[in-house]
Amino acid sequence: MFFERGVRKVKVGVAQMAPRLGSVEKNLELHLQLIQQAAAEQVDLLVFPELSLTGYSLLDATSDVARRIDSPEIQTLIATTAEGKLDLVFGFVEESEEHILYNAAIYCSEGKIRHLHRKVYLPTYGMFDEGRLFGRGGSFRSFPTRFGRLGILICEDVWHPSASYLLAQDGAICLLALVNGPVKGIGKTGLGAQKAWHSLVAHETMIHGMYGVFANRVGTEDGATFFGASAIFDPFGQKIAEGERFTEQLLTVDLDLEHVRRARFQMPLLRDEDIDLTIRELQRIRRRRTGEGEW
């Protein structure tokens, strides 16, 4: 079903916060405060940034802040959705049953986990060292919600075109991008990182005919400053809401899911996509790279 339960309009909130590095207890308090504020503003879906429960520059403290899905902190956040009025997405360091650590995000609704996404692409260059800290996720899947099928990507995932492509082909009508985007290259044209992120998400929403929620954090950790400027983009690639730079805030906007239908009628790229051709060509490219077949 394209829209579930007849839902057409959704009030989305982005919790643009500054997590306290390594303090799960303090961050849990911040989450609960923002959830309470969002509920008072009748938000239907509240999205937190990447690793919102732990902070980012964890290094050797990563294992100390890791939490199992059944941990009290995770269950407390899930329980805030029990009444069915507010769906919630948040980021944390997950410890799996095999004691592997993942940069993960949970979507919860009606007191249950609806989807767990483990970050697939782990940047290990420049200031980033995630390949040493985390295990790599193995899938990009859309998932059903009361608003329709949605998809989650975590930061670096968004920069790989195949990720949003797979979510769109799997039925997602909205991309939730949880990000820890640091400032890079402040110059005459403004924040280079902000421009790049907004252009990227706008492009993906336009070509796939889906909404895009860019949830970025603020604050400073270990010399890195995160710029905020969270934003929401419509299925035509237009920015319809933008948060402040460097400021904690709750950004809210009303989405009309009918615009997804209109965008996909106007530019039917999803309809015309040839998945079989894509699969064949990818298989050919893999054979070429491994020396097993034609060039």
C-alpha positions in Angstrom: 0.0 0.0 0.0 1.4 3.4 -1.0 0.0 5.3 2.0 -0.9 3.3 5.1 -4.0 3.9 7.1 -5.0 6.8 4.8 -2.3 9.1 6.2 -1.6 12.0 3.9 -0.1 14.7 6.1 2.8 14.3 8.5 4.3 16.8 10.9 8.1 16.0 11.0 10.5 17.3 13.6 14.3 17.3 13.6 16.0 17.4 17.0 19.1 19.4 16.1 21.0 18.8 19.3 24.5 18.8 20.7 25.1 15.4 22.3 27.4 15.3 25.3 30.4 13.2 24.3 30.3 9.8 26.0 27.5 10.6 28.4 24.6 8.3 27.6 22.7 9.3 30.7 22.9 13.0 30.0 22.0 12.5 26.3 19.0 10.3 27.3 17.8 13.3 29.4 18.2 15.6 26.3 16.3 13.1 24.2 13.4 13.0 26.6 13.2 16.7 26.8 13.1 17.1 23.1 10.5 14.3 22.8 8.4 16.1 25.3 8.7 19.4 23.4 7.9 17.6 20.1 4.8 15.9 21.6 3.6 19.3 22.8 3.9 20.6 19.3 2.0 17.6 17.9 4.9 16.2 15.9 4.2 12.9 14.3 7.8 11.8 13.5 10.9 13.1 15.4 14.3 12.5 13.9 17.6 12.7 15.9 21.1 13.0 14.3 23.6 10.2 13.9 24.9 8.8 17.3 22.6 11.2 19.1 22.7 9.1 22.3 26.5 8.9 22.6 28.3 11.7 20.6 30.7 11.1 17.8 34.4 11.3 18.6 34.4 8.3 21.0 37.6 6.6 20.0 38.6 4.1 22.7 35.4 4.9 24.7 33.2 3.4 21.9 32.8 0.1 23.7 32.0 1.8 27.0 28.9 3.7 25.6 27.7 0.8 23.4 24.2 -0.5 24.3 22.3 -3.6 23.5 18.8 -3.2 22.0 17.3 -4.5 25.3 19.3 -2.0 27.5 17.3 0.3 29.8 18.2 3.5 27.9 17.1 2.1 24.5 13.9 0.7 26.0 13.1 4.0 27.7 13.2 5.8 24.3 11.2 3.1 22.6 8.6 3.4 25.4 8.0 7.1 24.6 6.2 6.0 21.4 3.8 3.5 23.1 0.7 5.8 22.8 1.1 5.8 19.0 1.1 9.5 18.6 4.9 10.1 18.0 7.3 7.9 16.0 10.9 8.3 16.8 14.3 7.8 15.1 17.6 8.1 17.0 21.2 7.0 16.7 23.5 5.1 19.1 26.4 2.6 19.3 24.8 -0.8 19.1 26.4 -3.9 20.6 25.1 -6.9 18.8 24.6 -10.4 20.3 28.0 -11.3 18.9 29.6 -8.3 20.7 30.2 -6.4 17.4 29.8 -2.6 17.6 27.7 -0.8 15.0 27.0 2.8 14.2 23.2 2.2 14.2 19.8 3.9 14.2 16.4 2.7 15.4 13.0 3.6 14.1 10.4 2.9 16.8 6.6 3.3 16.8 3.8 2.2 19.1 6.3 1.0 21.7 8.1 -1.3 19.2 11.2 -1.3 17.1 10.1 -1.1 13.4 13.5 -1.0 11.9 17.2 -1.1 12.8 19.7 0.3 10.3 23.5 -0.3 10.7 25.7 2.1 8.9 27.2 0.4 5.8 29.8 2.9 4.6 32.3 3.7 7.4 34.6 6.7 6.6 38.2 6.0 7.5 40.0 9.1 6.2 40.9 12.6 7.3 39.3 13.1 10.8 37.2 9.9 10.5 38.3 6.5 11.9 35.0 4.5 11.8 36.4 1.5 10.0 38.5 0.8 13.1 35.7 1.3 15.6 32.6 -0.3 14.0 31.4 -3.3 12.1 29.9 -2.7 8.7 26.2 -3.0 8.1 25.0 -5.2 5.3 21.7 -3.9 3.8 19.7 -0.9 2.7 16.0 -1.7 3.3 12.8 0.4 3.3 10.3 -0.5 6.0 6.6 0.0 6.6 5.3 2.8 8.9 1.9 4.4 9.5 3.0 7.1 7.0 4.1 4.7 4.3 7.5 3.1 3.6 10.5 5.0 4.8 14.3 4.5 4.6 17.2 5.4 6.8 20.8 6.3 5.8 23.5 7.3 8.2 25.9 10.1 7.1 28.5 8.5 4.7 25.7 6.2 3.4 24.1 9.2 1.8 27.1 9.9 -0.4 26.8 6.5 -2.2 24.2 6.9 -4.9 23.3 3.2 -4.8 22.0 3.6 -1.2 19.2 6.0 -1.9 18.6 4.2 -5.2 17.9 0.9 -3.4 15.6 2.6 -0.9 13.6 4.2 -3.6 13.3 1.0 -5.6 12.3 -0.7 -2.4 9.3 1.6 -2.0 10.6 4.4 0.3 8.7 7.7 -0.1 10.9 9.5 2.4 14.7 9.4 3.1 15.7 10.0 6.7 19.4 11.0 6.7 21.0 11.0 10.2 24.2 13.0 10.0 27.2 14.3 12.0 28.4 16.9 9.5 31.4 18.9 10.6 32.3 22.3 9.3 34.7 22.4 6.3 36.0 25.2 4.3 34.3 28.4 5.5 34.9 30.9 2.7 33.3 33.7 0.7 30.5 31.5 -0.4 29.7 30.3 3.1 29.9 26.9 4.6 31.1 24.5 2.0 30.0 21.4 3.9 26.5 22.7 4.3 26.1 23.6 0.6 27.4 20.1 -0.4 25.1 18.3 2.0 22.0 20.3 1.0 22.7 19.9 -2.7 23.2 16.1 -2.2 20.0 15.5 -0.4 18.1 17.8 -2.8 19.4 15.9 -5.8 18.4 12.5 -4.3 14.9 13.6 -3.4 14.3 15.1 -6.8 15.5 12.1 -8.9 13.6 9.6 -6.7 10.5 11.7 -6.1 10.7 11.4 -2.3 10.9 13.6 0.8 14.3 14.0 2.4 15.0 14.8 6.1 18.6 15.9 6.8 19.1 15.7 10.5 22.5 17.2 11.5 23.9 17.9 15.0 25.6 20.9 16.5 28.3 21.4 19.1 32.1 20.8 19.2 34.0 17.6 19.9 37.8 17.0 19.9 38.4 20.1 17.7 35.5 19.3 15.3 32.6 21.7 15.1 29.3 20.5 13.7 27.3 23.0 11.7 23.6 22.0 12.1 21.5 23.6 9.4 19.2 20.6 9.4 16.8 20.7 6.5 13.8 19.1 4.9 13.4 18.7 1.1 10.2 18.0 -0.9 10.0 15.4 -3.7 10.8 18.1 -6.3 14.2 18.7 -4.6 13.1 22.0 -3.1 14.2 23.0 0.4 11.1 23.6 2.5 12.6 24.1 5.9 16.1 24.9 7.3 17.5 25.0 10.8 19.9 27.5 12.2 23.7 27.1 12.1 25.4 26.0 15.3 22.2 26.3 17.4 20.2 23.6 19.2 16.6 23.7 18.2 13.6 21.7 17.2 12.9 22.2 13.5 9.3 21.2 12.4 7.5 21.2 9.1 4.2 19.7 7.8 4.7 17.3 4.9 1.9 16.6 2.4 2.5 13.0 1.1 0.3 13.7 -1.9 3.4 15.6 -3.3 5.2 12.3 -3.7 2.4 11.1 -6.0 2.5 14.4 -8.0 6.3 14.4 -8.3 6.4 10.8 -9.6 3.7 11.6 -12.2 5.5 14.7 -13.3 8.9 13.0 -13.6 8.4 9.2 -13.8 12.0 8.1 -13.4 11.1 5.5 -10.8 8.6 4.0 -13.3 11.0 3.9 -16.1 14.0 2.5 -14.2 15.2 -0.8 -15.7 16.2 -2.9 -12.6 17.1 -5.9 -14.7 19.5 -3.9 -16.9 21.1 -2.5 -13.7 21.6 -6.0 -12.3 23.0 -7.3 -15.5 25.5 -4.5 -15.8 26.6 -4.7 -12.2 27.2 -8.4 -12.6 29.3 -7.7 -15.7 31.3 -5.0 -13.9 31.9 -7.4 -11.0 33.1 -10.1 -13.3 35.4 -7.6 -15.0 36.9 -6.4 -11.7 37.5 -10.0 -10.5 38.9 -11.1 -13.9 36.2 -13.7 -14.3 34.5 -12.5 -17.4 34.0 -10.0 -20.2 35.2 -6.4 -20.1 
